[in-house]
Amino acid sequence: MRKLQLCLLMTAIMLVGALASNAYAQAIVSGSIPFDPDNLNGVKSAANLTIYAIGPGGAEIKVNPDAYGNFSMILPGNGTYSFRVEPSKLDYLNKTTNASYSIFYPDGTANVFIKVVPDQGLKNVTIPAMKVAYPTISGTIPFDPGNYNNVTSVTDLTIYAINESGFSVRTNPNPDGTFSMDVVGSGKYSFRVIPSRLDYVDKSTDMAYSIQYPDATNNKFTVNVPDEGIKNLTIKTWKVMTGVPTATPTAIPAGTPTPKPSPGFTMLAALAMLGAAVATMKKL
């Protein structure tokens, strides 16, 4: 019994020491981000932006700059951090068409990386932004209600355009099958078109479906979108006879890892464990 208690005591001491070392390695990173309100859709102040720092283990730290674009944030340890900057409210991106934006990283082609050395902060860091056009994609999608399970109108479909960094924009077609959407910069986009209500595809078997991309074999309909956008795009469908409802994606994947518990919370738990072990030994 005494050996077990001594083992618990040594484990708690080692954990406290490791956490203290990690806390000692924390670094303050401060700097600024350029801001031009004329190039952001509805964003009038740098304070309406959010800066994200993603650490080596996927933990995410975020902070809002002040109205002048200045920021300061505490990073929990050493290593290389990637940064992205987004409007605090994504609906800022959906109010204007054919506009020029300051699009922040990741932009699908590059990231900003900052290497943090233990117990050494960084000052005057500038997170760059690049101006790109938000091109418009417009066109049509064929629709045959006889080939959809309980989908009686093309307006019950949702079109997703996803760029190479995983950012998605979606829209619903008009009753005549036409659609228009503003995407986040030029580049390669893959398209998903699925029923707005997924229960449409789960109620019947032995039916003919118009299978939208990606299909059961994960084929994708991809398009290279230039800065000037695309007109008269036709998103094609496949007609497939099947005795089993085709698997359909339940959601567009989210991209943000769940932050890990803060070092302070873990430190308190370790100190509580150490105190309990010491108190037990005093009773013996």
Secondary structure, 3 states (H helix, E strand, C coil): CHHHHHHHHHHHHHHHHHHHHHHHCCEEEEEECCCCHHHCCCCCCHHHEEEEEECCCCCEEEECCCCCCEEEEEECCCEEEEEEEEECCHHHHHCCCCCEEEECCCCCCCCEEEEECCCCCEEEEECCCEEEECCEEEEECCCCHHHCCCCCCHHHEEEEEEECCCCEEEECCCCCCEEEEECCCCEEEEEEEEECCHHHHCCCCCEEEEECCCCCCCCCEEEEECCCCEEEEECCCEEEEECCCCCCCCCCCCCCCCCCCCHHHHHHHHHHHHHHHHHHHHHC
